[in-house]
Structure formats: structure tokens, C-alpha cells
Amino acid sequence: YKYINWESYMKTIEILLISSFERNQQEMLAQEIINRTKHIAEVAVNTIEHGQNYDLIISDTAFYELEASFLLFWEIYPMESDWARLRKLIAIISDEIN
């Protein structure tokens, strides 16, 4: 039998996390986002790079002048319903970009 590594064919989902948490908490939350999804994702934390296009912006605070295909606003610390919404959005995004 041959094994096909489908992950090598999947595009990375680019996520921007804008949070009112302290930096170390933001990094932990970014890692939790990656761990809770089955898809390949990169999470930038409060770092807006000129010309960078994000597939998804997640925020617990208001922001302006940023665009993404999808936006997710959630509680200051995400509840289980927020994680469920995130999983659904990432599945939709994955279907669109792959």
C-alpha cells in the first residue's frame, strides 16, 4: 500500500489574531487555535504586515481598515461555542482555498 500525504497538497490558512490579551497569552491562544483545527494554519498575532492577505481575522476587540474573507468576533476568552464557530469557518475556508 502507498500512503498519500494529503497535507502536502493543502494550502495553509492564514489567520490574524487581534486580541486584548497580553503577548504571552496571545501566543498561547494562537497555539490553541492551531491545535484545535485539523487544517494547516498559520496564526499571526497582532502583527499586520503590509500587503498580507488573511483568510480569517479573529478578534475580541474592534479594529479598522483590515480586510479578510472571513471575520470572527469572540469573547475575551473563547467559549466552547466560539471554538465550534471557528472550526466551522476554517472548514469553509479550507474548502474554498483547496
Contacts in CASP RR format, 6 or more apart in sequence:
PFRMAT RR
TARGET T0000
AUTHOR 0000-0000-0000
METHOD contacts of the structure
MODEL  1
YKYINWESYMKTIEILLISSFERNQQEMLAQEIINRTKHIAEVAVNTIEH
GQNYDLIISDTAFYELEASFLLFWEIYPMESDWARLRKLIAIISDEIN
7 40 0 8 1.000
9 98 0 8 1.000
10 39 0 8 1.000
10 40 0 8 1.000
10 94 0 8 1.000
10 98 0 8 1.000
11 40 0 8 1.000
11 97 0 8 1.000
11 98 0 8 1.000
12 40 0 8 1.000
12 41 0 8 1.000
12 42 0 8 1.000
13 37 0 8 1.000
13 39 0 8 1.000
13 40 0 8 1.000
13 41 0 8 1.000
13 42 0 8 1.000
13 55 0 8 1.000
13 56 0 8 1.000
13 90 0 8 1.000
13 93 0 8 1.000
13 94 0 8 1.000
13 97 0 8 1.000
14 41 0 8 1.000
14 42 0 8 1.000
14 44 0 8 1.000
14 52 0 8 1.000
14 53 0 8 1.000
14 54 0 8 1.000
14 55 0 8 1.000
14 56 0 8 1.000
15 33 0 8 1.000
15 41 0 8 1.000
15 42 0 8 1.000
15 43 0 8 1.000
15 44 0 8 1.000
15 54 0 8 1.000
15 55 0 8 1.000
15 56 0 8 1.000
15 57 0 8 1.000
15 58 0 8 1.000
16 43 0 8 1.000
16 44 0 8 1.000
16 47 0 8 1.000
16 48 0 8 1.000
16 52 0 8 1.000
16 54 0 8 1.000
16 56 0 8 1.000
16 57 0 8 1.000
16 58 0 8 1.000
16 66 0 8 1.000
16 68 0 8 1.000
17 26 0 8 1.000
17 29 0 8 1.000
17 30 0 8 1.000
17 33 0 8 1.000
17 43 0 8 1.000
17 44 0 8 1.000
17 45 0 8 1.000
17 46 0 8 1.000
17 58 0 8 1.000
17 59 0 8 1.000
18 46 0 8 1.000
18 57 0 8 1.000
18 58 0 8 1.000
18 59 0 8 1.000
18 60 0 8 1.000
18 61 0 8 1.000
18 63 0 8 1.000
18 66 0 8 1.000
19 25 0 8 1.000
19 26 0 8 1.000
19 29 0 8 1.000
19 45 0 8 1.000
19 46 0 8 1.000
19 59 0 8 1.000
19 60 0 8 1.000
19 61 0 8 1.000
20 60 0 8 1.000
20 61 0 8 1.000
20 76 0 8 1.000
21 29 0 8 1.000
21 60 0 8 1.000
21 76 0 8 1.000
23 45 0 8 1.000
26 45 0 8 1.000
26 46 0 8 1.000
27 45 0 8 1.000
29 78 0 8 1.000
30 43 0 8 1.000
30 45 0 8 1.000
31 43 0 8 1.000
33 41 0 8 1.000
33 43 0 8 1.000
33 58 0 8 1.000
33 86 0 8 1.000
34 41 0 8 1.000
34 43 0 8 1.000
36 83 0 8 1.000
36 86 0 8 1.000
36 87 0 8 1.000
37 86 0 8 1.000
37 87 0 8 1.000
37 90 0 8 1.000
39 90 0 8 1.000
39 91 0 8 1.000
39 93 0 8 1.000
39 94 0 8 1.000
41 90 0 8 1.000
44 52 0 8 1.000
44 54 0 8 1.000
48 66 0 8 1.000
53 67 0 8 1.000
53 68 0 8 1.000
54 66 0 8 1.000
54 68 0 8 1.000
54 69 0 8 1.000
55 68 0 8 1.000
55 69 0 8 1.000
55 70 0 8 1.000
55 93 0 8 1.000
55 97 0 8 1.000
56 68 0 8 1.000
56 69 0 8 1.000
56 70 0 8 1.000
56 71 0 8 1.000
56 72 0 8 1.000
56 89 0 8 1.000
56 90 0 8 1.000
56 93 0 8 1.000
57 63 0 8 1.000
57 66 0 8 1.000
57 68 0 8 1.000
57 70 0 8 1.000
57 71 0 8 1.000
57 72 0 8 1.000
58 71 0 8 1.000
58 72 0 8 1.000
58 73 0 8 1.000
58 74 0 8 1.000
58 86 0 8 1.000
59 71 0 8 1.000
59 72 0 8 1.000
59 73 0 8 1.000
59 74 0 8 1.000
60 73 0 8 1.000
60 74 0 8 1.000
60 75 0 8 1.000
60 76 0 8 1.000
69 93 0 8 1.000
69 96 0 8 1.000
70 89 0 8 1.000
70 92 0 8 1.000
70 93 0 8 1.000
72 82 0 8 1.000
72 85 0 8 1.000
72 86 0 8 1.000
72 89 0 8 1.000
74 82 0 8 1.000
74 85 0 8 1.000
74 86 0 8 1.000
75 82 0 8 1.000
78 86 0 8 1.000
END
